[in-house]
């Protein structure tokens, strides 16, 4: 029975519509160049405010680099 419940939750997540339309956005000026910098980033999930996931994260991503946080 737990497997059925987990499956239902997965399908619920797959059917969710994003709050921000992924097809709409602002074009980025191709003349803009340079790094992207995050400084002292902190993150907690709204449902688990007692758990800090990121604390004082500093990250610089240079042009041409690809970065993934997992």
C-alpha positions as CSV (number, residue, x, y, z in Angstrom):
1,X,0.0,0.0,0.0
2,X,2.8,2.4,0.7
3,X,4.1,1.9,-2.9
4,X,0.7,3.0,-4.3
5,X,0.7,6.1,-2.1
6,X,4.3,7.0,-3.2
7,X,3.3,6.5,-6.9
8,X,0.3,8.8,-6.5
9,X,2.5,11.5,-5.0
10,X,5.0,11.1,-7.9
11,X,2.2,11.5,-10.5
12,X,0.8,14.5,-8.6
13,X,4.3,16.2,-8.8
14,X,4.6,15.4,-12.5
15,X,1.2,17.0,-13.2
16,X,1.9,20.2,-11.3
17,X,2.0,23.4,-13.3
18,X,4.8,25.9,-12.5
19,X,3.8,29.2,-11.0
20,X,6.1,30.9,-13.5
21,X,5.4,30.1,-17.1
22,X,8.6,28.5,-18.6
23,X,7.7,29.8,-22.1
24,X,7.7,33.5,-21.0
25,X,10.7,35.4,-20.0
26,X,13.0,38.3,-20.7
27,X,15.5,38.1,-23.5
28,X,19.1,38.4,-22.3
29,X,21.2,41.0,-24.1
30,X,23.9,39.1,-25.9
31,X,26.3,41.9,-25.1
32,X,26.2,41.0,-21.4
33,X,29.3,39.1,-20.4
34,X,30.9,38.3,-17.1
35,X,30.5,36.0,-14.1
36,X,27.4,35.2,-12.1
37,X,28.1,35.6,-8.4
38,X,26.2,34.3,-5.4
39,X,27.3,35.7,-2.0
40,X,26.3,34.5,1.4
41,X,23.2,32.5,0.1
42,X,21.1,30.8,2.7
43,X,18.2,28.4,1.9
44,X,15.6,26.5,4.0
45,X,12.6,24.6,2.7
46,X,9.4,26.3,3.7
47,X,8.1,23.1,5.2
48,X,11.3,22.4,7.2
49,X,12.4,25.8,8.5
50,X,14.5,24.1,11.2
51,X,16.8,22.6,8.7
52,X,19.2,24.9,6.9
53,X,20.1,23.4,3.5
54,X,22.6,26.1,2.4
55,X,24.4,28.5,4.7
56,X,26.8,31.2,3.6
57,X,27.2,29.8,0.1
58,X,29.6,31.8,-2.1
59,X,29.8,30.7,-5.7
60,X,31.1,32.3,-8.8
61,X,30.3,30.9,-12.3
62,X,32.4,32.2,-15.1
63,X,31.3,32.5,-18.7
64,X,31.3,29.2,-20.4
65,X,31.1,27.1,-17.2
66,X,28.3,24.8,-16.3
67,X,27.5,24.2,-12.7
68,X,24.9,21.9,-11.0
69,X,24.0,21.8,-7.3
70,X,22.8,18.4,-6.3
